[in-house]
Amino acid sequence: IDVNAFELALSLWAISSQISREVYVRLHEILLMIDSEYTQSLPSSLDTLKRRVERQLSFLPIKKRSIPIAANRQPSHSQKDTENTLQYWFDPVPLFHRVMCSKLATEKIHFGMAEYSDNPTELWHSRAWGSSIAAVSGDFAYTEAQDTIFPSDCLHITPLFIPELQLDT
């Protein structure tokens, strides 16, 4: 089932406001008074509304864990505060999978070797992109013998035009 913009906005509001099932039932009854295709198509259950949106948006799984805190190291906490707090994070594997499969990755992220430019506008136009094994894309140049030339193999890198470093000829 496709979710229309009204249903999406209502469900995101319901999730962020943490409304109860009972409150949603009353809200649903009020919204049904409006003669609109958007309100008439709303599910009568909050759980159904949430499921529809989660299927449509395919939320990333969020993990949480209770971690101990040292109240004496955090000035914003008093000794009376709880000794644990919840830590939330995205599972990195689905997160990176989602990013790499998205339109953003295919259209906006640069894959490939450094491209040196006289007027750099992107990070991959800079020397930094191609000068460190930690910053390269995984694409490398090769020698005639098909040996990989790693960026860290270079011992001398000629700087971009810097007038004070130019030799008088």
Secondary structure as UniProt FT lines:
FT   HELIX           5..17
FT   HELIX           21..31
FT   TURN            32..33
FT   HELIX           37..40
FT   HELIX           46..57
FT   STRAND          62..68
FT   HELIX           71..73
FT   TURN            75..76
FT   TURN            79..80
FT   STRAND          84..90
FT   HELIX           92..101
FT   HELIX           103..108
FT   HELIX           123..125
FT   HELIX           127..131
FT   TURN            133..135
FT   STRAND          141..142
FT   TURN            144..145
FT   STRAND          148..149
FT   HELIX           151..153
FT   HELIX           163..165
//
